[in-house]
């Protein structure tokens, strides 16, 4: 069926004289052929309702919390009865599903343990030069993390600018925002920039706008021991045209350690933070910023990696535990 673009709570109307489990999945391959692939959206934990005619509404759950799923356009969903084969169909009657729209902006979290970026929540790949002047970008899930590699180009195919790639939450638009992600690994020999993006609009070749909180290794020999700098950049036509941070921004990152990047914005004011994990209380740095022009009042959020030097240099960073919401928790 076709869904209006928003987030949904889901309820199953069912009856049962024995407790059982029912699963809701999204078909992620062509629904008209056999052997479809699916992504789990959540679980209905149906209690014993004492009668197969005693109907109740049961909420779709994500662990111990009600699930919030994002749907847009035509989707095929699959409802599957769990439990013991040939028994549970006598325990339960499935009546219908109820999809209740929630606010189009909400808290979204992805730890990538499901090994995909296609559902719950869905991501939108940003690969403007993949297949044009460079091989396609790589989006993989090593050990339940999210690795984004912007493939290096081959000279003289540099007319489209530096290697770059990213991924943005699909169908989730924020004005005021709080976004955090854990940096798990990066190539400390590459002159690259990577970080957390917000209020992204019209992503594509020569069109991307928004704001980017990023780290780059700076000059000198790589890998370095004290090098590194943070920026809050305003992106216009994919280019970082202005750095809008208003305080010193030097910071060295050490390969092998993990860091939490935090980027928040309210109106024209921004703040970026970096923590060295596992300490999530005391930031290594707080970096304020301001865009008096308020060029981008709303947009998508996500992750970006880009070459910060020669176009033949790839960009490579691995992330985990992506959180997006409207205000600092």
FIBA-242595 format. One record per residue (C-alpha): residue in one letter; x, y, z. Coordinates in Angstrom, 1 decimal. Example, Ala and Ser with C-alpha at 12.3 -4.5 7.8 and 13.67 -1.06 7.14 Angstrom:
BEGIN
site aa->A; east->12.3; north->-4.5; up->7.8
site aa->S; east->13.7; north->-1.1; up->7.1
***
This chain:
BEGIN
site aa->X; east->0.0; north->0.0; up->0.0
site aa->X; east->1.0; north->3.6; up->-0.3
site aa->X; east->2.0; north->5.5; up->2.9
site aa->X; east->2.1; north->9.2; up->3.5
site aa->X; east->5.7; north->10.2; up->4.3
site aa->X; east->5.9; north->10.4; up->8.1
site aa->X; east->6.6; north->8.3; up->11.2
site aa->X; east->4.1; north->5.7; up->12.5
site aa->X; east->3.2; north->3.8; up->15.6
site aa->X; east->1.7; north->0.4; up->14.6
site aa->X; east->-1.0; north->-1.7; up->16.3
site aa->X; east->-2.2; north->-5.2; up->15.6
site aa->X; east->-5.8; north->-6.0; up->16.3
site aa->X; east->-5.9; north->-9.7; up->17.2
site aa->X; east->-7.4; north->-12.2; up->19.6
site aa->X; east->-5.7; north->-15.2; up->21.2
site aa->X; east->-6.3; north->-17.8; up->23.9
site aa->X; east->-2.5; north->-18.3; up->24.3
site aa->X; east->0.4; north->-15.8; up->24.4
site aa->X; east->2.4; north->-15.7; up->21.2
site aa->X; east->4.7; north->-13.5; up->19.1
site aa->X; east->3.9; north->-11.9; up->15.8
site aa->X; east->6.6; north->-10.1; up->13.7
site aa->X; east->6.3; north->-7.2; up->11.3
site aa->X; east->8.8; north->-6.9; up->8.5
site aa->X; east->9.4; north->-4.6; up->5.5
site aa->X; east->10.0; north->-6.3; up->2.2
site aa->X; east->13.2; north->-4.7; up->0.9
site aa->X; east->13.4; north->-6.5; up->-2.5
site aa->X; east->11.0; north->-6.8; up->-5.4
site aa->X; east->7.7; north->-8.0; up->-3.8
site aa->X; east->6.5; north->-9.6; up->-7.1
site aa->X; east->9.2; north->-12.4; up->-7.1
site aa->X; east->10.0; north->-15.2; up->-4.7
site aa->X; east->12.7; north->-15.3; up->-2.0
site aa->X; east->12.2; north->-11.7; up->-1.0
site aa->X; east->14.6; north->-10.0; up->1.5
site aa->X; east->13.1; north->-8.3; up->4.5
site aa->X; east->14.0; north->-6.0; up->7.4
site aa->X; east->12.5; north->-6.5; up->10.8
site aa->X; east->10.4; north->-3.5; up->12.0
site aa->X; east->9.4; north->-4.8; up->15.4
site aa->X; east->7.4; north->-7.4; up->17.4
site aa->X; east->3.9; north->-7.7; up->18.6
site aa->X; east->3.9; north->-9.5; up->22.0
site aa->X; east->0.3; north->-10.8; up->22.0
site aa->X; east->-0.9; north->-11.8; up->25.5
site aa->X; east->-3.3; north->-14.6; up->26.4
site aa->X; east->-6.6; north->-12.9; up->25.8
site aa->X; east->-8.5; north->-16.1; up->26.9
site aa->X; east->-10.6; north->-16.3; up->23.7
site aa->X; east->-10.1; north->-16.3; up->20.0
site aa->X; east->-12.9; north->-13.8; up->19.7
site aa->X; east->-11.6; north->-11.4; up->22.4
site aa->X; east->-10.0; north->-8.8; up->20.2
site aa->X; east->-7.5; north->-6.3; up->21.5
site aa->X; east->-5.0; north->-3.8; up->20.0
site aa->X; east->-1.3; north->-4.7; up->20.7
site aa->X; east->1.5; north->-2.2; up->20.1
site aa->X; east->4.5; north->-2.9; up->17.8
site aa->X; east->7.5; north->-3.0; up->20.1
site aa->X; east->11.2; north->-2.3; up->19.5
site aa->X; east->12.7; north->-4.2; up->22.5
site aa->X; east->11.0; north->-2.7; up->25.5
site aa->X; east->9.8; north->0.5; up->23.8
site aa->X; east->7.0; north->1.2; up->21.3
site aa->X; east->8.5; north->1.1; up->17.8
site aa->X; east->8.4; north->4.2; up->15.6
site aa->X; east->8.8; north->3.3; up->12.0
site aa->X; east->9.3; north->5.6; up->9.0
site aa->X; east->7.4; north->4.9; up->5.8
site aa->X; east->7.1; north->6.7; up->2.5
site aa->X; east->5.3; north->5.8; up->-0.7
site aa->X; east->4.5; north->2.3; up->-1.7
site aa->X; east->5.7; north->-0.4; up->0.7
site aa->X; east->5.1; north->-4.1; up->1.1
site aa->X; east->4.9; north->-5.3; up->4.7
site aa->X; east->4.9; north->-8.9; up->6.0
site aa->X; east->3.1; north->-10.1; up->9.1
site aa->X; east->4.5; north->-13.4; up->10.4
site aa->X; east->3.1; north->-15.6; up->13.3
site aa->X; east->5.9; north->-16.9; up->15.5
site aa->X; east->5.8; north->-19.7; up->17.9
site aa->X; east->5.5; north->-23.4; up->17.2
site aa->X; east->4.5; north->-24.3; up->13.6
site aa->X; east->1.0; north->-25.9; up->13.1
site aa->X; east->0.0; north->-24.7; up->16.6
site aa->X; east->0.0; north->-20.9; up->16.8
site aa->X; east->-2.5; north->-20.6; up->13.9
site aa->X; east->-5.0; north->-22.2; up->16.3
site aa->X; east->-4.1; north->-19.8; up->19.1
site aa->X; east->-4.5; north->-16.5; up->17.4
site aa->X; east->-6.8; north->-14.6; up->15.0
site aa->X; east->-5.2; north->-11.7; up->13.0
site aa->X; east->-7.6; north->-9.0; up->12.1
site aa->X; east->-5.9; north->-5.9; up->10.8
site aa->X; east->-3.0; north->-3.4; up->11.3
site aa->X; east->-3.5; north->0.2; up->12.4
site aa->X; east->-0.8; north->2.8; up->11.4
site aa->X; east->-1.0; north->5.9; up->13.4
site aa->X; east->1.0; north->8.9; up->12.1
site aa->X; east->3.2; north->10.6; up->14.7
site aa->X; east->5.2; north->13.8; up->14.5
site aa->X; east->7.3; north->13.9; up->11.3
site aa->X; east->10.3; north->14.9; up->13.5
site aa->X; east->11.2; north->12.7; up->16.4
site aa->X; east->14.0; north->10.8; up->18.1
site aa->X; east->15.7; north->8.3; up->15.7
site aa->X; east->18.5; north->6.0; up->16.8
site aa->X; east->20.5; north->3.4; up->14.8
site aa->X; east->23.2; north->1.2; up->16.1
site aa->X; east->23.5; north->-0.7; up->12.8
site aa->X; east->23.3; north->-4.1; up->14.5
site aa->X; east->20.8; north->-5.2; up->11.8
site aa->X; east->23.5; north->-4.9; up->9.2
site aa->X; east->21.6; north->-2.6; up->6.8
site aa->X; east->20.6; north->1.0; up->6.2
site aa->X; east->17.5; north->0.3; up->4.2
site aa->X; east->14.8; north->0.1; up->7.0
site aa->X; east->14.0; north->1.1; up->10.5
site aa->X; east->15.4; north->3.7; up->10.0
site aa->X; east->16.0; north->4.0; up->6.3
site aa->X; east->19.0; north->6.0; up->5.0
site aa->X; east->19.6; north->7.8; up->1.7
site aa->X; east->23.0; north->7.4; up->0.2
site aa->X; east->24.9; north->10.4; up->-1.0
site aa->X; east->27.4; north->9.4; up->-3.7
site aa->X; east->27.5; north->12.3; up->-6.2
site aa->X; east->30.5; north->11.2; up->-8.3
site aa->X; east->30.3; north->7.4; up->-7.8
site aa->X; east->30.1; north->5.8; up->-11.2
site aa->X; east->30.9; north->9.1; up->-12.8
site aa->X; east->34.5; north->10.1; up->-12.1
site aa->X; east->35.1; north->7.5; up->-9.3
site aa->X; east->34.0; north->4.0; up->-8.5
site aa->X; east->30.8; north->3.8; up->-6.4
site aa->X; east->31.1; north->4.6; up->-2.7
site aa->X; east->31.1; north->1.8; up->-0.2
site aa->X; east->28.5; north->1.5; up->2.6
site aa->X; east->29.2; north->-1.5; up->4.8
site aa->X; east->28.5; north->-2.8; up->8.3
site aa->X; east->31.7; north->-4.3; up->9.8
site aa->X; east->31.0; north->-5.7; up->13.3
site aa->X; east->27.7; north->-3.8; up->13.5
site aa->X; east->29.2; north->-0.4; up->12.7
site aa->X; east->28.6; north->1.8; up->9.6
site aa->X; east->31.6; north->2.4; up->7.4
site aa->X; east->31.4; north->5.0; up->4.6
site aa->X; east->34.2; north->5.0; up->2.0
site aa->X; east->34.3; north->7.6; up->-0.7
site aa->X; east->36.3; north->5.9; up->-3.5
site aa->X; east->39.4; north->7.6; up->-4.8
site aa->X; east->39.3; north->8.9; up->-8.3
site aa->X; east->41.8; north->8.3; up->-11.1
site aa->X; east->43.5; north->11.3; up->-12.6
site aa->X; east->42.8; north->13.2; up->-14.8
site aa->X; east->39.1; north->12.6; up->-13.8
site aa->X; east->39.0; north->15.4; up->-11.3
site aa->X; east->36.5; north->17.8; up->-12.9
site aa->X; east->33.8; north->16.8; up->-10.4
site aa->X; east->35.9; north->17.8; up->-7.3
site aa->X; east->37.2; north->15.8; up->-4.4
site aa->X; east->36.1; north->12.2; up->-3.6
site aa->X; east->33.1; north->12.4; up->-1.3
site aa->X; east->30.2; north->10.3; up->0.0
site aa->X; east->27.7; north->10.3; up->2.8
site aa->X; east->24.4; north->9.0; up->4.1
site aa->X; east->21.4; north->10.9; up->5.4
site aa->X; east->18.3; north->9.8; up->7.3
site aa->X; east->15.5; north->9.4; up->4.8
site aa->X; east->12.2; north->11.3; up->5.3
site aa->X; east->13.4; north->12.9; up->8.5
site aa->X; east->13.7; north->16.7; up->8.4
site aa->X; east->14.8; north->18.8; up->11.4
site aa->X; east->15.0; north->22.5; up->12.1
site aa->X; east->16.3; north->22.5; up->15.7
site aa->X; east->18.4; north->19.5; up->16.1
site aa->X; east->20.7; north->17.4; up->18.3
site aa->X; east->22.8; north->14.8; up->16.4
site aa->X; east->25.5; north->12.5; up->17.8
site aa->X; east->27.5; north->9.6; up->16.4
site aa->X; east->30.4; north->7.6; up->17.6
site aa->X; east->33.6; north->7.6; up->15.5
site aa->X; east->34.9; north->4.0; up->15.7
site aa->X; east->37.7; north->4.1; up->13.1
site aa->X; east->39.3; north->6.2; up->10.4
site aa->X; east->42.2; north->6.3; up->8.0
site aa->X; east->44.8; north->8.5; up->9.7
site aa->X; east->47.1; north->8.4; up->6.7
site aa->X; east->44.5; north->10.1; up->4.4
site aa->X; east->44.0; north->13.9; up->4.1
site aa->X; east->40.3; north->13.8; up->4.5
site aa->X; east->37.4; north->15.4; up->6.4
site aa->X; east->34.6; north->13.5; up->8.0
site aa->X; east->31.8; north->14.3; up->10.4
site aa->X; east->28.1; north->14.9; up->11.2
site aa->X; east->25.9; north->16.9; up->8.9
site aa->X; east->22.6; north->18.7; up->9.6
site aa->X; east->19.9; north->20.7; up->7.8
site aa->X; east->21.1; north->19.1; up->4.5
site aa->X; east->19.0; north->20.2; up->1.5
site aa->X; east->19.0; north->19.0; up->-2.2
site aa->X; east->21.8; north->16.5; up->-1.8
site aa->X; east->23.5; north->15.8; up->-5.1
site aa->X; east->26.3; north->16.7; up->-7.5
site aa->X; east->26.9; north->20.4; up->-7.2
site aa->X; east->23.7; north->21.0; up->-5.2
site aa->X; east->24.2; north->20.0; up->-1.6
site aa->X; east->23.6; north->22.6; up->1.0
site aa->X; east->23.6; north->22.6; up->4.8
site aa->X; east->25.9; north->22.5; up->7.8
site aa->X; east->28.8; north->20.1; up->8.5
site aa->X; east->30.7; north->19.5; up->11.8
site aa->X; east->33.9; north->17.8; up->10.7
site aa->X; east->37.4; north->16.9; up->11.6
site aa->X; east->40.4; north->17.0; up->9.3
site aa->X; east->44.1; north->16.2; up->10.0
site aa->X; east->45.6; north->19.5; up->8.8
site aa->X; east->49.0; north->19.9; up->7.3
site aa->X; east->52.2; north->18.1; up->7.9
site aa->X; east->53.2; north->14.4; up->7.7
site aa->X; east->50.5; north->11.9; up->8.3
site aa->X; east->49.8; north->10.2; up->10.6
site aa->X; east->50.6; north->12.9; up->13.0
site aa->X; east->50.8; north->13.0; up->16.8
site aa->X; east->49.4; north->16.5; up->17.6
site aa->X; east->47.7; north->17.5; up->14.3
site aa->X; east->44.0; north->18.0; up->13.7
site aa->X; east->41.3; north->20.7; up->13.4
site aa->X; east->37.5; north->20.9; up->13.7
site aa->X; east->35.2; north->23.0; up->11.6
site aa->X; east->31.6; north->23.9; up->11.5
site aa->X; east->31.1; north->24.6; up->7.8
site aa->X; east->28.3; north->26.1; up->5.8
site aa->X; east->27.9; north->24.0; up->2.6
site aa->X; east->26.8; north->25.7; up->-0.6
site aa->X; east->26.7; north->23.7; up->-3.8
site aa->X; east->28.7; north->20.9; up->-2.1
site aa->X; east->31.5; north->23.3; up->-1.2
site aa->X; east->32.5; north->24.4; up->2.4
site aa->X; east->32.2; north->28.2; up->1.7
site aa->X; east->32.4; north->29.4; up->5.3
site aa->X; east->33.6; north->28.2; up->8.7
site aa->X; east->31.1; north->29.6; up->11.2
site aa->X; east->32.7; north->28.4; up->14.5
site aa->X; east->33.5; north->31.2; up->16.8
site aa->X; east->36.3; north->29.7; up->19.0
site aa->X; east->39.6; north->27.9; up->18.6
site aa->X; east->39.1; north->24.5; up->17.1
site aa->X; east->42.3; north->22.5; up->17.2
site aa->X; east->42.0; north->18.9; up->18.3
site aa->X; east->44.0; north->15.8; up->17.7
site aa->X; east->42.3; north->12.4; up->17.2
site aa->X; east->44.2; north->9.2; up->17.7
site aa->X; east->43.5; north->6.1; up->15.6
site aa->X; east->42.5; north->3.2; up->17.8
site aa->X; east->40.5; north->5.4; up->20.2
site aa->X; east->36.7; north->6.0; up->19.8
site aa->X; east->35.1; north->9.4; up->20.0
site aa->X; east->31.6; north->10.8; up->20.2
site aa->X; east->30.8; north->13.7; up->17.8
site aa->X; east->27.8; north->15.9; up->18.9
site aa->X; east->26.3; north->18.6; up->16.7
site aa->X; east->23.4; north->20.7; up->17.8
site aa->X; east->21.6; north->23.7; up->16.5
site aa->X; east->18.7; north->26.0; up->17.4
site aa->X; east->17.9; north->28.8; up->15.0
site aa->X; east->21.1; north->30.6; up->14.0
site aa->X; east->23.2; north->29.2; up->16.9
site aa->X; east->25.2; north->26.0; up->16.9
site aa->X; east->27.4; north->24.0; up->19.2
site aa->X; east->29.7; north->21.1; up->18.5
site aa->X; east->31.3; north->18.7; up->21.0
site aa->X; east->33.8; north->15.8; up->20.9
site aa->X; east->34.1; north->13.2; up->23.7
site aa->X; east->36.7; north->10.5; up->24.1
site aa->X; east->34.7; north->7.3; up->24.8
site aa->X; east->33.8; north->5.9; up->27.2
site aa->X; east->33.6; north->9.3; up->29.0
site aa->X; east->30.4; north->10.9; up->27.8
site aa->X; east->30.3; north->13.5; up->30.6
site aa->X; east->33.4; north->15.7; up->30.0
site aa->X; east->33.9; north->16.8; up->26.4
site aa->X; east->37.4; north->17.3; up->25.0
site aa->X; east->36.1; north->20.5; up->23.3
site aa->X; east->33.0; north->22.6; up->23.0
site aa->X; east->32.9; north->24.6; up->19.8
site aa->X; east->30.2; north->27.3; up->19.4
site aa->X; east->29.1; north->28.6; up->16.0
site aa->X; east->26.7; north->31.1; up->14.4
site aa->X; east->25.2; north->31.7; up->11.0
site aa->X; east->23.6; north->35.1; up->11.1
site aa->X; east->22.2; north->34.6; up->7.6
site aa->X; east->20.3; north->31.5; up->8.8
site aa->X; east->20.9; north->30.1; up->5.3
site aa->X; east->19.5; north->26.6; up->6.1
site aa->X; east->16.6; north->26.7; up->8.6
site aa->X; east->15.8; north->23.0; up->8.2
site aa->X; east->16.9; north->19.8; up->6.4
site aa->X; east->18.2; north->16.2; up->6.8
site aa->X; east->20.8; north->14.9; up->9.1
site aa->X; east->23.5; north->12.3; up->8.5
site aa->X; east->27.2; north->11.6; up->8.0
site aa->X; east->29.7; north->12.8; up->5.4
site aa->X; east->33.3; north->11.7; up->4.4
site aa->X; east->35.3; north->13.6; up->1.8
site aa->X; east->38.8; north->13.9; up->0.5
site aa->X; east->40.4; north->17.1; up->1.8
site aa->X; east->43.3; north->17.2; up->-0.7
site aa->X; east->44.2; north->15.5; up->-4.0
site aa->X; east->41.2; north->14.1; up->-5.8
site aa->X; east->43.0; north->10.8; up->-5.9
site aa->X; east->42.7; north->10.4; up->-2.1
site aa->X; east->39.8; north->8.3; up->-0.7
site aa->X; east->37.9; north->9.2; up->2.4
site aa->X; east->37.2; north->6.4; up->5.0
site aa->X; east->35.4; north->6.6; up->8.4
site aa->X; east->33.4; north->4.2; up->10.5
site aa->X; east->30.6; north->5.2; up->12.8
site aa->X; east->28.2; north->3.7; up->15.3
site aa->X; east->25.2; north->4.7; up->17.6
site aa->X; east->23.7; north->7.5; up->15.5
site aa->X; east->21.2; north->9.6; up->17.4
site aa->X; east->19.0; north->12.4; up->16.0
site aa->X; east->16.5; north->14.4; up->18.0
site aa->X; east->15.2; north->17.9; up->18.4
site aa->X; east->17.0; north->19.0; up->21.6
site aa->X; east->19.9; north->18.0; up->23.8
site aa->X; east->18.9; north->14.9; up->25.9
***
